[in-house]
Amino acid sequence: MTAAERWRGRALTVEAGILLATARALVAMVEFGRWRALLGRPLPAEPGDPALDLVRNRAARRLSRAVERGARWLPGNSRCLPQALALAWMLRRRGIACTLVLGVLSGARRGALNDLHAWVVCDGEIVIGRSEQAYRPLAAFR
């Protein structure tokens, strides 16, 4: 890896950290209705929705790793929604199509702290927010 590539990676991590801090502040302090438009344009979010089947993109995975590094770098806990927001903002800024999905566990499995979950689908794959649990999509935003 060249020095220029290392610096680009560090710059992406700093960008991700700034966006994560912004997303965490929004989620923690601002009413959802005031920032919902930042999620993107609402889409139907049914399992197997063809809108979620996109062409694979290596750049999206690279940006996802930057967000994950930024989450480790920031103090406190960056949960799934701030991470998904930060990645979606970074992808959209670069003109990369993505879908931010909000989901919930099935009724029989609910009752824990992590009933809700957020993830980003890009290139036909979940690039951030992959989970062992089976979450049912509630809403998707592009």
C-alpha positions in Angstrom: 0.0 0.0 0.0 1.4 3.4 -1.0 1.6 6.4 1.2 -1.1 8.1 -0.9 -3.4 5.2 -0.4 -2.8 5.2 3.4 -3.6 8.9 3.5 -6.8 8.4 1.4 -7.9 5.7 3.9 -7.2 8.0 6.8 -9.2 10.8 5.2 -12.1 8.5 4.7 -12.0 7.5 8.3 -12.0 11.1 9.4 -14.9 11.8 7.1 -16.8 8.8 8.5 -16.1 9.9 12.1 -17.5 13.4 11.4 -20.6 12.0 9.8 -21.0 9.4 12.5 -20.9 12.1 15.2 -23.5 14.1 13.2 -25.7 11.0 12.8 -25.4 10.1 16.5 -26.4 13.7 17.5 -29.4 13.6 15.2 -30.6 10.3 16.5 -30.1 11.2 20.2 -31.2 14.8 20.2 -33.5 15.6 17.3 -37.1 14.3 16.8 -37.2 11.7 14.0 -39.8 13.7 12.0 -37.3 16.6 11.7 -34.5 14.6 10.0 -36.4 11.8 8.3 -35.9 13.4 4.9 -32.1 12.9 5.4 -32.7 9.1 5.0 -33.6 9.5 1.4 -36.6 8.9 -0.8 -38.9 6.2 0.7 -39.2 2.9 -1.2 -41.3 -0.2 -0.5 -39.3 -2.5 1.6 -40.6 -6.0 1.1 -38.4 -9.1 1.3 -37.0 -9.8 -2.1 -37.8 -6.3 -3.4 -36.0 -6.0 -6.7 -35.0 -2.4 -5.8 -32.5 -4.0 -3.3 -30.8 -6.1 -6.0 -28.0 -3.8 -7.3 -24.8 -4.5 -9.1 -21.8 -5.2 -6.8 -19.5 -2.3 -6.1 -16.1 -2.5 -4.4 -16.1 1.2 -3.4 -19.1 0.7 -1.2 -17.3 -2.0 0.8 -14.3 0.3 1.1 -16.4 3.2 2.5 -18.2 0.7 4.8 -14.8 -0.2 6.3 -14.0 3.5 6.8 -17.3 3.9 8.7 -16.5 0.9 10.9 -13.1 2.4 11.6 -14.6 5.7 12.4 -17.1 4.1 14.8 -14.2 2.5 16.7 -12.3 5.8 16.7 -15.1 7.8 18.2 -15.8 7.6 21.9 -19.0 6.0 22.9 -21.2 3.6 21.0 -22.1 4.1 17.4 -25.1 1.8 16.9 -26.5 0.6 13.6 -28.6 3.7 12.7 -25.8 6.3 12.9 -23.4 3.9 11.0 -26.0 3.3 8.3 -26.7 7.0 8.0 -23.1 7.9 7.8 -22.4 5.3 5.1 -25.5 6.3 3.1 -24.4 9.9 3.1 -20.8 9.0 2.0 -22.1 6.8 -0.8 -24.6 9.3 -2.0 -22.0 12.1 -2.0 -19.9 9.9 -4.4 -22.9 9.1 -6.6 -23.0 5.4 -5.5 -26.6 4.1 -5.4 -27.6 2.5 -2.1 -30.7 1.7 0.0 -30.9 2.4 3.7 -33.2 -0.2 5.3 -34.9 0.0 8.7 -36.1 -3.4 10.0 -37.6 -5.1 13.0 -37.4 -8.7 14.4 -40.4 -10.9 13.8 -43.2 -10.7 16.5 -42.3 -13.9 18.2 -38.7 -12.8 18.8 -39.3 -9.2 20.0 -38.9 -7.9 23.5 -35.2 -7.2 23.6 -33.2 -4.0 23.3 -32.2 -4.8 19.7 -35.7 -5.2 18.1 -35.0 -2.6 15.5 -32.0 -2.5 13.1 -30.7 -0.4 10.3 -28.5 -1.5 7.4 -27.3 -0.4 4.0 -27.7 -2.4 0.8 -25.5 -1.6 -2.1 -24.5 -3.7 -5.0 -26.9 -6.4 -4.0 -25.3 -7.0 -0.7 -25.5 -5.6 2.8 -22.4 -3.4 3.1 -23.0 -2.3 6.7 -25.3 -3.7 9.4 -25.2 -7.4 8.6 -26.8 -9.4 11.4 -27.2 -13.0 12.4 -30.8 -12.2 13.3 -33.5 -12.2 10.7 -34.9 -8.7 10.6 -38.0 -7.9 8.5 -37.7 -4.6 6.5 -40.1 -1.9 7.6 -39.0 0.9 5.4 -36.3 1.5 2.8 -34.9 4.8 1.6 -32.8 5.6 -1.5 
